[in-house]
Amino acid sequence: MLETSARLLKLLSLLQTHHEWSGTELAERLSVTTRTVRRDVERLRDLGYPVHAVQGTAGYVLGAGAVLPPLLLDDEEAVAVVVGLRTAAGGSVAGIEEASLRALSKLEQVLPSRLRHRVNTLHTATVRAGAAPGPQVSAETLMSIAEACRRHEGMRIDYTSHHGAETTRAVEPHSLVSFGRHWYLVAFDIDRDDWRTFRVDRLVARTPTGPRFTPRQPPYDDVATYLAHQLSSRTWPYQATVTLHESAGAVAERVWPGMGVVEAIDEDSCLLHLGADSPSSLVWMITSVGTDFTLVSGPPELADAFRAQAARCLRAVQ
């Protein structure tokens, strides 16, 4: 009986980690006959696991069922799930904190002592630092937007800008992006005839959704890059572009998320597009990259800010 139970667990583990197995492959892995594999598959089905036979290949695949059966997680997967649940409990999505804590409690109850020790060690050694958490958005709002993105259905939203201006917008939603402490909707604005980004905590989606649309190609072919470009340059009162005299790959780790967008030129240089609330802030952001650069474009005050910083540095070493 113990041998059979252990074999069932191993069979289930194999089915959960591979898209499709043939009966012969499973028999070889389990050191049994294909007939035994068929019996074990029937036992898993009796336990509620939707193991489907693949027509024409004598294979098996684990499908999605009507209920959630027990899952097998290896050590790394279990630790990853616990860490993820703890993060979600204090995250930016409102309404899932209690569900996250319930799931976390259930999982920690059945963790082996060695894994519980690893998880608790990580938890007690970790300090959450930085600014206060950003504004939360409801899971229902995220799901309604995600469904509109998936179905390619237009939306009408009431939106409040960071200046407090209220507008009603007709948009074609493309993607939700989690960036820093905020959620953003990247969408094509019908009235502006251009792509725009919207803070989800500042919008109210009207129902029902609008007619279906044909998806457009997003800017940069990547909504995350487009959002980073928007946040790092266009939303700031002072914007600049400099040529960095190193490759894009070499400077990538020195340009933090939200600071700017790096655009490759060749093996020895790249462009950095960035924005800030003052010319002096642009100066320290650019110089913090720690490489030679040439100013390509920027406000007139930026050149004066560079000269002032250079003079200040010279006086410091005289």
C-alpha positions in Angstrom: 0.0 0.0 0.0 2.8 2.4 0.9 4.6 1.6 -2.3 1.4 2.2 -4.3 0.8 5.6 -2.6 4.4 6.7 -3.2 4.1 5.7 -6.9 0.9 7.7 -7.2 2.6 10.7 -5.8 5.5 10.3 -8.2 3.1 9.9 -11.1 1.2 13.0 -10.1 4.5 14.9 -9.8 5.5 13.8 -13.3 2.1 14.9 -14.8 2.4 18.3 -13.1 5.8 19.1 -14.6 5.3 17.9 -18.2 2.8 18.8 -20.8 2.3 15.3 -22.1 3.7 11.9 -21.2 3.3 8.6 -23.2 2.3 5.5 -21.2 5.6 4.0 -22.1 7.6 7.0 -20.8 5.7 6.9 -17.5 6.2 3.2 -17.1 9.9 3.6 -17.6 10.1 6.4 -15.1 8.1 4.5 -12.5 9.7 1.1 -13.2 6.3 -0.6 -13.8 4.3 -1.9 -16.7 2.0 0.3 -18.9 -0.9 -1.7 -17.4 0.0 -0.5 -13.9 0.3 3.1 -15.3 -3.3 2.8 -16.6 -4.5 1.6 -13.2 -2.7 4.4 -11.4 -4.1 7.0 -13.8 -7.6 5.7 -12.9 -6.8 6.0 -9.2 -5.8 9.6 -9.7 -9.0 10.3 -11.6 -11.0 8.8 -8.7 -9.2 11.3 -6.4 -10.4 14.2 -8.6 -7.3 14.8 -10.8 -8.4 15.4 -14.4 -5.9 13.1 -16.2 -6.8 13.1 -19.9 -5.9 10.5 -22.5 -4.3 12.0 -25.6 -5.9 10.6 -28.7 -3.6 9.0 -31.2 -0.5 9.0 -29.0 -1.5 6.7 -26.1 -0.4 9.6 -23.9 -1.6 11.4 -20.8 -1.9 15.0 -19.8 -3.1 16.7 -16.6 -5.9 19.1 -17.4 -7.9 21.7 -15.5 -10.7 20.4 -13.4 -13.9 21.8 -11.9 -12.4 21.8 -8.4 -8.8 22.4 -7.2 -7.3 19.1 -6.2 -4.3 18.8 -3.9 -1.1 20.1 -5.4 2.5 18.8 -5.2 5.1 21.4 -4.6 8.8 20.9 -4.4 10.9 22.7 -1.8 11.7 25.8 -4.0 8.1 26.1 -5.2 6.7 25.9 -1.6 9.0 28.6 -0.4 8.2 30.8 -3.5 4.5 30.5 -2.8 4.8 31.4 0.9 7.0 34.5 0.1 4.5 35.5 -2.7 1.5 35.2 -0.3 3.2 37.3 2.4 4.1 39.9 -0.2 0.5 40.0 -1.5 -0.9 40.4 2.0 0.8 43.8 2.2 0.7 44.7 -1.5 -1.1 47.2 -3.7 -4.2 45.2 -4.5 -7.0 45.8 -2.0 -9.3 43.1 -0.9 -6.9 40.1 -1.2 -5.1 40.6 2.1 -7.4 38.3 4.1 -7.5 35.6 1.4 -3.7 35.7 1.2 -3.4 35.3 4.9 -5.8 32.4 4.9 -4.0 30.6 2.2 -0.7 31.4 3.9 -1.9 29.9 7.2 -3.0 26.7 5.4 0.2 26.3 3.6 2.5 26.9 6.6 0.5 24.4 8.6 1.6 21.6 6.2 5.1 22.7 5.5 7.8 20.3 6.6 9.8 21.7 9.5 12.9 22.2 7.4 10.9 24.4 5.0 9.1 26.2 7.7 12.5 27.1 9.2 13.8 28.4 5.9 10.7 30.5 5.4 10.7 31.9 8.9 14.4 32.7 8.6 13.8 34.7 5.5 10.8 36.5 7.0 12.6 37.5 10.2 15.7 38.6 8.4 13.8 40.8 6.0 12.9 44.4 6.6 10.4 46.2 4.4 12.0 49.7 3.9 11.2 52.7 1.8 8.2 55.0 1.5 4.7 54.2 2.6 2.8 51.8 0.4 1.3 53.3 -2.6 -2.5 53.6 -3.2 -4.3 50.4 -3.4 -6.7 49.3 -6.2 -9.4 46.7 -5.9 -9.0 43.2 -7.3 -12.4 43.7 -9.0 -11.2 46.8 -10.9 -8.0 45.0 -12.1 -10.1 42.0 -13.2 -12.6 44.1 -15.1 -9.8 45.9 -17.0 -7.9 42.6 -17.6 -11.1 41.1 -19.1 -11.5 44.1 -21.4 -7.8 43.7 -22.5 -8.3 40.0 -23.1 -11.5 40.4 -25.1 -10.3 43.6 -26.9 -13.3 45.5 -25.8 -13.3 49.3 -25.6 -13.8 51.1 -22.3 -15.1 54.5 -21.1 -13.3 55.6 -18.0 -13.6 58.6 -15.7 -10.0 59.7 -15.0 -8.5 62.2 -12.6 -5.0 63.5 -13.6 -2.3 64.3 -11.1 -3.3 67.9 -11.4 -6.8 67.1 -10.3 -8.5 67.6 -13.7 -11.4 65.2 -14.4 -12.1 63.8 -17.8 -14.1 61.0 -19.5 -12.0 59.0 -21.9 -12.8 56.4 -24.5 -9.9 54.0 -24.7 -8.8 50.7 -26.3 -7.2 48.9 -23.3 -4.0 46.9 -24.1 -2.2 45.9 -20.9 -2.0 46.3 -17.2 1.5 47.1 -15.9 2.6 46.9 -12.3 5.4 49.5 -11.9 6.9 50.4 -8.6 4.0 50.9 -6.1 1.4 51.6 -8.7 -0.8 49.9 -11.3 -1.0 51.4 -14.8 -3.3 50.8 -17.8 -1.6 51.2 -21.1 -4.3 52.0 -23.7 -5.0 53.8 -27.0 -6.9 57.0 -26.3 -9.5 57.3 -29.1 -10.1 61.1 -28.5 -6.4 61.9 -28.5 -5.6 59.5 -31.3 -2.5 58.3 -29.4 -1.3 55.9 -26.8 -1.6 57.0 -23.1 -0.9 55.6 -19.6 -3.5 55.8 -16.8 -3.0 55.3 -13.1 -5.5 52.6 -12.2 -6.2 54.1 -8.7 -7.3 57.3 -10.5 -9.8 55.8 -12.9 -13.3 54.6 -12.6 -14.4 52.2 -15.3 -17.9 52.7 -16.7 -20.0 49.6 -17.5 -20.8 48.0 -19.8 -17.7 47.9 -21.9 -17.8 49.1 -25.4 -17.5 47.4 -28.8 -14.7 45.1 -29.8 -11.6 46.5 -31.6 -8.7 45.2 -33.5 -5.6 45.4 -31.3 -3.0 47.9 -32.4 0.8 47.5 -32.2 2.0 49.1 -29.0 4.8 51.7 -29.0 8.3 50.3 -28.8 6.6 46.8 -29.4 6.7 46.6 -25.6 4.3 48.2 -23.2 6.7 48.0 -20.2 9.4 50.0 -22.2 6.7 52.5 -23.3 5.5 53.0 -19.7 9.1 53.4 -18.4 9.7 56.1 -21.1 6.5 57.9 -20.2 7.3 57.9 -16.5 10.9 58.8 -16.8 10.7 61.7 -19.3 7.4 63.0 -20.6 5.6 63.4 -17.3 8.4 65.7 -15.9 8.7 69.4 -16.5 12.4 69.1 -17.4 13.5 66.5 -20.0 16.9 65.7 -21.5 18.7 63.3 -23.8 22.4 62.5 -23.5 24.7 60.2 -25.4 26.5 57.9 -23.0 29.9 56.7 -24.2 29.4 53.1 -23.2 27.2 50.4 -24.6 23.5 50.0 -23.5 24.3 46.7 -21.9 27.2 48.1 -19.9 25.1 50.9 -18.3 21.8 49.0 -18.0 22.4 48.1 -14.3 23.2 51.7 -13.4 20.0 53.1 -14.8 17.3 52.2 -12.2 13.6 51.7 -13.1 11.9 55.0 -13.6 15.1 57.0 -14.0 15.3 56.9 -17.7 15.1 54.9 -20.9 18.3 53.6 -22.6 18.4 53.4 -26.4 21.3 51.5 -28.0 23.3 53.2 -30.7 26.3 50.9 -31.3 28.7 48.8 -29.3 30.4 51.9 -27.8 27.5 54.3 -27.1 23.8 54.7 -26.3 21.2 57.4 -25.7 19.7 58.1 -22.3 16.3 59.8 -22.2 15.2 61.1 -18.8 13.2 63.7 -17.0 13.2 65.4 -13.6 11.6 68.2 -11.6 14.6 70.5 -11.9 17.8 70.9 -14.0 20.0 70.2 -11.0 18.2 66.9 -10.5 18.9 66.0 -14.1 22.6 66.7 -13.5 23.0 64.3 -10.6 20.9 61.6 -12.3 23.1 61.8 -15.5 26.4 62.0 -13.6 25.3 59.1 -11.3 25.6 56.7 -14.2 29.4 57.2 -13.9 30.5 57.4 -17.6 31.4 60.1 -20.1 28.5 61.7 -21.9 27.5 64.4 -24.3 24.4 66.5 -24.0 22.1 66.1 -27.0 19.1 68.0 -26.0 17.6 69.6 -22.9 16.3 72.9 -21.4 18.7 76.0 -21.6 19.1 75.9 -17.8 20.6 72.4 -18.0 23.9 73.6 -19.5 24.2 76.2 -16.7 23.5 73.6 -14.1 26.3 71.4 -15.5 28.7 74.3 -15.4 27.7 75.1 -11.8 28.2 71.5 -10.7 31.6 71.3 -12.5 32.8 74.5 -10.8 31.5 73.2 -7.4 33.5 69.9 -7.9 36.7 71.8 -8.9 36.5 74.0 -5.8 36.1 70.9 -3.7 39.5 69.6 -4.7 41.5 72.8 -5.0 
